[in-house]
């Protein structure tokens, strides 16, 4: 699950950040983690969302 928390959510503004974060957290996301992104940071939380 991906959550974007930014005032400007255009592909130009967030695209590179989203792609980088998705690439870095791929395995955790496939296991059901929550990735929350804003302009300053990325937070990854492993939750019992899947399975």
Rosetta blueprint (number, residue, H / E / L):
1 X L
2 X E
3 X E
4 X E
5 X L
6 X L
7 X L
8 X L
9 X L
10 X L
11 X H
12 X H
13 X H
14 X H
15 X H
16 X H
17 X H
18 X H
19 X H
20 X H
21 X H
22 X H
23 X H
24 X H
25 X L
26 X H
27 X H
28 X H
29 X H
30 X H
31 X L
32 X L
33 X E
34 X E
35 X E
36 X E
37 X E
38 X L
39 X L
40 X L
41 X L
42 X E
43 X E
44 X E
45 X E
46 X E
47 X L
48 X L
49 X L
50 X L
51 X L
